[in-house]
Amino acid sequence: MTSKLSDNKSNNKKDITKTWLTGQSSCTLVIPKKFALEYGLDKPCHVLLEKVDEGILIKKMEL
């Protein structure tokens, strides 16, 4: 189940989703469809995961 929050200060839309461990070395994260469509992640692609002070930054890679 996904809950929706709104951040009125920065006008960013946020969703809360869940992760779970899959296998020996992976964690699955479900990105809500509206975000996947908006950021071009609706088809299989490569992404870059980067550690930042605020958490994890996910960027779509253009190969």
Residue pairs with C-beta under 8 A, 6 or more apart in sequence:
2 15
2 16
2 17
2 32
3 15
3 16
4 13
4 14
4 15
4 16
5 14
5 15
5 16
6 13
6 14
7 13
7 14
15 32
15 35
17 29
17 30
17 31
17 32
18 30
19 27
19 28
19 29
19 30
20 27
20 28
21 27
21 28
22 28
31 41
33 42
35 41
36 42
39 60
40 60
41 47
41 60
45 60
45 61
46 60
46 61
46 63
47 58
47 59
47 60
47 61
48 58
48 59
48 60
48 61
49 56
49 57
49 58
50 56
50 57
50 58
50 59
51 57
